[in-house]
Amino acid sequence: MASTAALIWYLVVAGPQGGIVVLPSNFDTREQCAGAITEYQKQPTSAGWSLQCVPSASFFADNGSAD
């Protein structure tokens, strides 16, 4: 039986002092996440902030831990 994996994309915000926050919103596709970043960048923002799309299978997730 073939298995499939579905990724959920999260929006990660990095602050100017080096901290990061994973927003509670998630996206089904990377394009949806990238669209959210594009909309955010249309507004004036403070220097030093960055946004990035990160898939659920990244180092921010527990990678399927049995715990």
N, C-alpha and C positions, 0 to 999 in steps of 0.2 A: 504494500500500500504506500503510495507516495505521500509525503508530508509537505505542507506548504507553510511558509512563515509570512506573517503580516507585520510590517513595521508600523509603529505609531510614531509620528514626529513631534518633538517637543521644542518649544521656543526657549532658548537659554539666553539670559541677559547677563552681561558682564559689566560690573561697575568700575569706576575709575580707581578705586582703592584695591582692586583685584578680586573682590568677591563675585560669586556667580549665583544666579537664581534660576531655577527651572520653573517656568510659569505653569499654573495648573491646567491651562488650555492645551489640548493636543489636536493634531491634524492627521487626517488619513493619508495624505500625500505630501511629498516634499514641496510640490508646487503651491499647495495651500499655505504651508508654513512660510515659504519665500514671499508669497503675496502679502502675508501679514507684515513681514519685515519691510516690504516696499511701501505699504501704507503708513507704517510707523515713520519711515524715513522722510515722508512728505512734510512732516511737522518739524519745527525747529527743536533741536535736542541739545542737551549739555555736552560739552566735550568729554571724551573719555569713555562714553558708554558704547557698547557694541551688542549686536544681536546675532544669533546663529541658530540654525535648525540642526537638531541632533536626533538621530533615530533611537528607538527604544532599545536597540541591540548595542548601544554604545557603552562606554565605560561609566556612564552615569546610572546605568541600570544594574540589576543584580545578576544579569546573564543566566537566568534560569536556575538559580540556586535552589536547592531542595529545602532550605530552611523555611 
